[in-house]
C-alpha cells in the first residue's frame, strides 16, 4: 500500500488524534477569500474533517474530494445531512471536474501528496479569476518543554523505528505558486498547544503515515517505548503547535 492511501486504514484513530487548526486561522482565511453563501469551495483530502466545519459553517457551497474510501464514508456520516455539503471519493490527480469552478480551493496537510505541477496547475485551472488557493499545515515541537523526555523518545526512535516505507513528501514548495501564474504567496502563523497522556501520544504518533506502516517485531516495541517514556515523565507531554497558512490568488 502506498503511503498516501495508508491513512484510510485507521479512520477512527485518525479522527480522534489528528490536530485541528486555530479559530484565528479560519477567520483570516474566510475573510481573505470572502467565503460565505453563494461561494463555491473545494477542500482537497479532508480526511475526517479536521479543517472542514469552519468553512462548511459559512453556508458556502462546499465540495470535497477524498482519496480514502473509509475516510470519505466518515465524512459523509458527519456532514452528509447538510444541504451545502458534497463529497466525492476519488483521486484529485485524475478526477475530472468538468465545468466546475471554485472561489476557494484549500488543503490541510494534503497538497504535498500531489505532484507540484498538478497541485498548482490543476488548482489554477479550477479556480475562478480572483479565487484563492489556501494551504495549511501544522509544525509541532515538545523539546523546549521537556528536553529529557525528548531525548528518551529519540532513543526509542533510534532503536525501534524501522518502517518499511519512509515519508518522502517534505520537499513541497509552498511558495512556488507564482511560477504557475498565482500572485505572491503570503504566509501567516498561529500558535496552539496540545497536552498528551502516554496513551494519547502513542495514538497520535500512530496516525503518521510511516508510523502506520511499522511491522512487528518493531511495532509493539516502538509504541510501547513511547508510552513508557511519557509515563515516566508524569504521563504528560506538552506539544507546542504552529499552524501555518499559505495564501495566494489567481489574478483577476
Kinemage of the C-alpha trace (Angstrom):
@kinemage 1
@onewidth
@group {chain A} dominant
@subgroup {mainchain}
@vectorlist {calphas} color= white
{ca unk a 1} P 0.000 0.000 0.000
{ca unk a 2} L 1.371 3.417 -0.939
{ca unk a 3} L 1.759 5.849 1.946
{ca unk a 4} L -0.705 8.414 0.631
{ca unk a 5} L -3.530 5.861 0.961
{ca unk a 6} L -2.475 4.289 4.266
{ca unk a 7} L -4.460 6.782 6.394
{ca unk a 8} L -7.616 5.093 5.137
{ca unk a 9} L -6.755 2.029 7.241
{ca unk a 10} L -7.225 3.934 10.540
{ca unk a 11} L -10.237 6.272 10.105
{ca unk a 12} L -11.333 6.234 13.773
{ca unk a 13} L -7.823 6.787 15.127
{ca unk a 14} L -7.218 9.490 12.513
{ca unk a 15} L -10.406 11.268 13.547
{ca unk a 16} L -9.508 11.144 17.242
{ca unk a 17} L -5.890 12.248 17.152
{ca unk a 18} L -5.113 14.380 14.103
{ca unk a 19} L -4.642 18.062 15.036
{ca unk a 20} L -7.250 20.706 14.333
{ca unk a 21} L -6.436 24.316 13.448
{ca unk a 22} L -6.931 27.582 15.294
{ca unk a 23} L -10.138 29.639 15.030
{ca unk a 24} L -7.998 32.676 14.166
{ca unk a 25} L -6.609 30.866 11.123
{ca unk a 26} L -10.084 30.132 9.796
{ca unk a 27} L -11.299 33.666 10.490
{ca unk a 28} L -8.409 35.045 8.447
{ca unk a 29} L -8.912 32.528 5.646
{ca unk a 30} L -12.645 33.188 5.386
{ca unk a 31} L -12.090 36.962 5.321
{ca unk a 32} L -9.226 36.754 2.810
{ca unk a 33} L -11.193 34.544 0.407
{ca unk a 34} L -14.568 36.219 1.032
{ca unk a 35} L -16.278 32.883 1.708
{ca unk a 36} L -19.962 32.665 2.563
{ca unk a 37} L -23.330 31.831 0.962
{ca unk a 38} L -23.140 31.763 -2.809
{ca unk a 39} L -19.418 30.977 -2.864
{ca unk a 40} L -18.083 27.643 -4.100
{ca unk a 41} L -15.313 25.872 -2.142
{ca unk a 42} L -13.264 22.724 -2.775
{ca unk a 43} L -11.313 21.005 0.010
{ca unk a 44} L -8.569 18.624 -1.084
{ca unk a 45} L -8.312 15.457 1.010
{ca unk a 46} L -10.325 16.450 4.082
{ca unk a 47} L -9.531 13.240 5.973
{ca unk a 48} L -12.236 13.111 8.644
{ca unk a 49} L -12.904 16.858 8.730
{ca unk a 50} L -10.032 18.372 10.709
{ca unk a 51} L -10.393 21.598 8.692
{ca unk a 52} L -13.944 21.275 7.393
{ca unk a 53} L -16.531 22.637 9.822
{ca unk a 54} L -15.461 26.307 9.979
{ca unk a 55} L -15.659 26.529 6.185
{ca unk a 56} L -18.831 24.470 5.895
{ca unk a 57} L -20.493 26.604 8.565
{ca unk a 58} L -20.131 29.749 6.440
{ca unk a 59} L -23.003 28.482 4.307
{ca unk a 60} L -20.818 28.201 1.235
{ca unk a 61} L -21.359 25.564 -1.453
{ca unk a 62} L -18.823 23.098 -0.012
{ca unk a 63} L -17.248 20.335 -2.097
{ca unk a 64} L -14.526 17.864 -1.103
{ca unk a 65} L -12.542 15.177 -2.859
{ca unk a 66} L -11.138 12.392 -0.668
{ca unk a 67} L -8.967 9.520 -1.851
{ca unk a 68} L -9.702 7.201 1.085
{ca unk a 69} L -12.921 5.204 0.908
{ca unk a 70} L -13.252 4.852 4.690
{ca unk a 71} L -12.342 8.492 5.310
{ca unk a 72} L -14.909 9.560 2.724
{ca unk a 73} L -17.552 7.403 4.393
{ca unk a 74} L -16.854 9.028 7.766
{ca unk a 75} L -17.112 12.491 6.220
{ca unk a 76} L -20.464 11.534 4.722
{ca unk a 77} L -21.676 10.267 8.097
{ca unk a 78} L -20.650 13.514 9.799
{ca unk a 79} L -21.830 16.081 7.297
{ca unk a 80} L -23.982 14.371 4.697
{ca unk a 81} L -27.177 15.707 6.289
{ca unk a 82} L -26.181 19.294 5.494
{ca unk a 83} L -27.585 20.688 2.241
{ca unk a 84} L -24.386 22.549 1.305
{ca unk a 85} L -22.096 19.506 1.708
{ca unk a 86} L -20.892 17.385 -1.213
{ca unk a 87} L -18.010 14.908 -1.346
{ca unk a 88} L -16.596 12.575 -3.971
{ca unk a 89} L -14.385 9.553 -3.319
{ca unk a 90} L -11.678 9.886 -5.965
{ca unk a 91} L -8.110 10.946 -6.700
{ca unk a 92} L -7.682 14.683 -7.307
{ca unk a 93} L -4.802 13.972 -9.667
{ca unk a 94} L -7.009 12.140 -12.168
{ca unk a 95} L -10.538 13.322 -11.322
{ca unk a 96} L -12.439 15.335 -13.952
{ca unk a 97} L -14.327 18.311 -12.521
{ca unk a 98} L -15.887 19.102 -15.919
{ca unk a 99} L -17.012 22.739 -15.883
{ca unk a 100} L -16.950 23.193 -12.082
{ca unk a 101} L -15.036 26.253 -10.885
{ca unk a 102} L -14.374 27.419 -7.326
{ca unk a 103} L -13.885 30.617 -5.335
{ca unk a 104} L -11.612 28.833 -2.850
{ca unk a 105} L -9.564 25.650 -3.030
{ca unk a 106} L -7.861 24.653 0.192
{ca unk a 107} L -5.774 21.877 1.658
{ca unk a 108} L -4.959 20.931 5.251
{ca unk a 109} L -1.737 18.856 5.176
{ca unk a 110} L -2.784 17.246 1.897
{ca unk a 111} L -1.443 19.148 -1.096
{ca unk a 112} L 2.115 17.925 -0.500
{ca unk a 113} L 0.954 14.459 -1.635
{ca unk a 114} L 0.190 15.874 -5.100
{ca unk a 115} L 2.972 16.484 -7.657
{ca unk a 116} L 3.705 20.210 -7.727
{ca unk a 117} L 2.805 20.743 -11.374
{ca unk a 118} L -0.610 19.137 -10.766
{ca unk a 119} L -1.142 20.777 -7.384
{ca unk a 120} L -0.610 24.271 -8.759
{ca unk a 121} L -1.545 23.787 -12.394
{ca unk a 122} L -4.841 21.992 -11.823
{ca unk a 123} L -5.966 24.175 -8.911
{ca unk a 124} L -5.199 27.262 -11.026
{ca unk a 125} L -7.423 25.942 -13.810
{ca unk a 126} L -10.210 25.079 -11.348
{ca unk a 127} L -10.294 28.483 -9.648
{ca unk a 128} L -12.396 31.375 -10.821
{ca unk a 129} L -10.486 34.581 -11.615
{ca unk a 130} L -9.699 36.195 -8.270
{ca unk a 131} L -10.147 32.871 -6.472
{ca unk a 132} L -7.982 31.792 -3.533
{ca unk a 133} L -5.672 28.842 -3.027
{ca unk a 134} L -5.021 28.196 0.683
{ca unk a 135} L -2.619 25.605 2.096
{ca unk a 136} L -2.312 24.895 5.804
{ca unk a 137} L -0.162 22.599 7.896
{ca unk a 138} L 0.946 22.090 11.496
{ca unk a 139} L 4.515 22.227 12.762
{ca unk a 140} L 4.931 20.786 16.243
{ca unk a 141} L 7.656 20.506 18.875
{ca unk a 142} L 7.894 19.464 22.515
{ca unk a 143} L 11.661 19.565 23.023
{ca unk a 144} L 11.580 23.059 24.522
{ca unk a 145} L 9.108 21.841 27.147
{ca unk a 146} L 10.992 18.764 28.336
{ca unk a 147} L 14.482 18.049 26.982
{ca unk a 148} L 14.878 14.834 28.962
{ca unk a 149} L 11.624 13.427 27.565
{ca unk a 150} L 12.642 14.455 24.067
{ca unk a 151} L 15.946 12.610 24.374
{ca unk a 152} L 14.284 9.476 25.737
{ca unk a 153} L 11.803 9.448 22.854
{ca unk a 154} L 14.669 9.882 20.367
{ca unk a 155} L 16.249 6.769 21.853
{ca unk a 156} L 13.022 4.869 21.189
{ca unk a 157} L 13.136 6.045 17.568
{ca unk a 158} L 16.773 5.049 17.198
{ca unk a 159} L 16.121 1.532 18.491
{ca unk a 160} L 12.742 0.602 17.090
{ca unk a 161} L 11.610 2.939 14.307
{ca unk a 162} L 12.240 0.724 11.272
{ca unk a 163} L 9.407 1.468 8.800
{ca unk a 164} L 9.131 -0.474 5.575
{ca unk a 165} L 8.484 2.765 3.688
{ca unk a 166} L 9.692 6.258 4.562
{ca unk a 167} L 7.876 9.569 4.216
{ca unk a 168} L 9.251 11.427 1.185
{ca unk a 169} L 6.873 14.387 0.877
{ca unk a 170} L 8.843 17.022 2.818
{ca unk a 171} L 10.026 18.970 -0.224
{ca unk a 172} L 6.774 20.569 -1.388
{ca unk a 173} L 7.346 24.242 -2.266
{ca unk a 174} L 4.511 26.127 -0.622
{ca unk a 175} L 5.853 29.388 -2.013
{ca unk a 176} L 6.154 28.068 -5.572
{ca unk a 177} L 2.651 29.068 -6.685
{ca unk a 178} L 3.675 32.288 -8.548
{ca unk a 179} L 5.625 30.157 -11.036
{ca unk a 180} L 2.253 28.765 -12.134
{ca unk a 181} L 0.504 32.118 -12.512
{ca unk a 182} L -0.576 32.819 -8.938
{ca unk a 183} L 0.020 36.051 -7.044
{ca unk a 184} L 2.885 36.178 -4.475
{ca unk a 185} L 2.304 33.845 -1.543
{ca unk a 186} L 1.526 35.258 1.892
{ca unk a 187} L 2.387 33.150 4.946
{ca unk a 188} L 0.683 33.548 8.333
{ca unk a 189} L 1.368 31.662 11.566
{ca unk a 190} L -0.779 30.925 14.617
{ca unk a 191} L 0.171 29.341 17.941
{ca unk a 192} L -1.500 26.403 19.651
{ca unk a 193} L -0.836 23.762 22.278
{ca unk a 194} L -1.850 20.178 22.970
{ca unk a 195} L -1.302 18.107 26.118
{ca unk a 196} L -0.952 14.338 25.723
{ca unk a 197} L -1.094 11.417 28.121
{ca unk a 198} L 1.160 8.479 27.288
{ca unk a 199} L -1.703 6.631 25.604
{ca unk a 200} L -2.805 9.679 23.633
{ca unk a 201} L 0.709 10.450 22.433
{ca unk a 202} L 1.163 6.888 21.168
{ca unk a 203} L -2.229 7.148 19.476
{ca unk a 204} L -1.296 10.430 17.818
{ca unk a 205} L 2.061 9.092 16.596
{ca unk a 206} L 0.175 6.118 15.179
{ca unk a 207} L -1.524 8.451 12.691
{ca unk a 208} L 1.720 9.374 10.889
{ca unk a 209} L 1.931 7.553 7.571
{ca unk a 210} L 5.304 5.863 8.073
{ca unk a 211} L 4.398 5.009 11.682
{ca unk a 212} L 1.229 3.253 10.493
{ca unk a 213} L 3.466 1.156 8.211
{ca unk a 214} L 5.582 -0.201 11.089
{ca unk a 215} L 5.560 -4.007 11.281
{ca unk a 216} L 6.383 -6.449 14.057
{ca unk a 217} L 8.590 -7.007 15.939
{ca unk a 218} L 9.380 -3.287 15.887
{ca unk a 219} L 5.809 -2.002 16.069
{ca unk a 220} L 4.994 -3.184 19.594
{ca unk a 221} L 8.419 -2.206 20.895
{ca unk a 222} L 8.212 1.243 19.336
{ca unk a 223} L 4.765 2.228 20.573
{ca unk a 224} L 5.398 0.585 23.938
{ca unk a 225} L 8.597 2.621 24.228
{ca unk a 226} L 6.728 5.857 23.502
{ca unk a 227} L 4.156 5.061 26.196
{ca unk a 228} L 6.846 4.195 28.727
{ca unk a 229} L 8.755 7.411 28.016
{ca unk a 230} L 5.763 9.681 28.524
{ca unk a 231} L 4.531 7.691 31.509
{ca unk a 232} L 7.927 8.148 33.180
{ca unk a 233} L 7.619 11.906 32.597
{ca unk a 234} L 4.485 12.133 34.702
{ca unk a 235} L 2.129 10.865 31.992
{ca unk a 236} L 2.254 14.291 30.339
{ca unk a 237} L 3.732 15.622 27.098
{ca unk a 238} L 3.097 19.262 26.149
{ca unk a 239} L 3.208 19.865 22.393
{ca unk a 240} L 3.645 23.379 21.024
{ca unk a 241} L 1.954 23.771 17.636
{ca unk a 242} L 2.432 26.348 14.945
{ca unk a 243} L -0.399 26.405 12.412
{ca unk a 244} L 0.937 27.700 9.111
{ca unk a 245} L -1.345 29.195 6.472
{ca unk a 246} L -0.177 29.968 2.936
{ca unk a 247} L -2.445 32.205 0.853
{ca unk a 248} L -2.359 33.124 -2.819
{ca unk a 249} L -4.838 34.126 -5.527
{ca unk a 250} L -5.486 33.540 -9.177
{ca unk a 251} L -5.310 37.029 -10.718
{ca unk a 252} L -8.496 38.649 -11.978
